[in-house]
Amino acid sequence: EVNLVESGGGSVQAGGSLRLSCGVGEYSISISYVAWFRQVPGEEYEGVAAIHGGVGTTYYSDSVKGRYTISLDNEKNSVDLQMTDLKPEDTAMYYCAVTGPLQGRRGGTWTLRSAEYHYWGRGTQVTVSS
């Protein structure tokens, strides 16, 4: 079983920064993708950033490109999301998700689609005030 645990959410003023962390426990992500999604009530998941757990290739949505950075922390076996220049529209519940093993599958825009991910954390709330 894959147990994903998000941390680092909170409240911040517009223009501020937050760093989220997703602990993946004992699960090996070396041939999987890990992504951060966000969701506001009544809307679908929005994929904001994804990373290949082995080679580190990254993908971002246009809404966060240049402001968010996804990275691997191999020492902690976690995937972090550094968020800067936060805006009120970034307010959402943020979720970490992992695909199953995907040996040989090339990355692309599909890495930001929620249907591609099998394992999900419980989320951490990010609130940005104006």
C-alpha positions, -999 to +999 in steps of 0.1 A: +000+000+000+012+035-008+008+060+019+013+096+008+014+123+034+013+160+025+025+188+048+034+225+046+001+241+038-011+272+055-022+307+051-002+334+035-006+369+020-005+375-018+031+376-029+042+352-003+057+317-005+050+283+009+067+249+005+047+217+004+062+183+010+048+149+000+063+120+019+060+088-002+071+064+026+087+032+014+073+033-021+099+035-048+091+063-072+120+057-095+098+046-125+067+066-115+055+101-118+046+122-088+024+152-092+007+179-072-029+187-079-052+213-064-089+214-061-114+240-050-149+230-039-171+222-068-144+220-094-122+193-108-086+186-099-061+208-116-027+194-122-001+220-114+033+202-114+047+167-120+081+151-119+095+118-129+108+101-098+139+087-114+152+112-140+136+143-125+119+156-157+093+182-147+061+195-161+040+225-151+007+240-158+006+274-174-011+288-144+020+282-121+049+281-145+077+303-133+062+305-098+062+269-086+091+244-085+087+207-080+117+187-068+128+154-054+143+150-020+159+116-021+172+118+014+136+122+028+120+102+000+097+131-006+086+154-034+084+191-026+066+219-042+080+254-037+054+280-043+064+316-047+045+348-057+013+333-045-020+347-056-055+345-041-065+322-070-039+297-058-061+290-028-071+254-029-066+220-013-034+206-026-029+169-032+001+147-039-004+118-062+017+090-077+012+068-108+019+031-108+052+019-123+054+033-158+085+019-173+091+032-209+063+057-210+074+092-221+063+122-202+041+150-215+009+169-208-007+137-196+014+139-164-010+166-152-042+146-157-057+133-125-070+101-141-034+089-147-027+087-109-034+057-087-024+068-053-034+100-035-027+118-003-054+134+019-044+169+009-031+201+026-049+234+025-033+265+010-050+298+015-038+331+000-053+363+011-052+396-009 
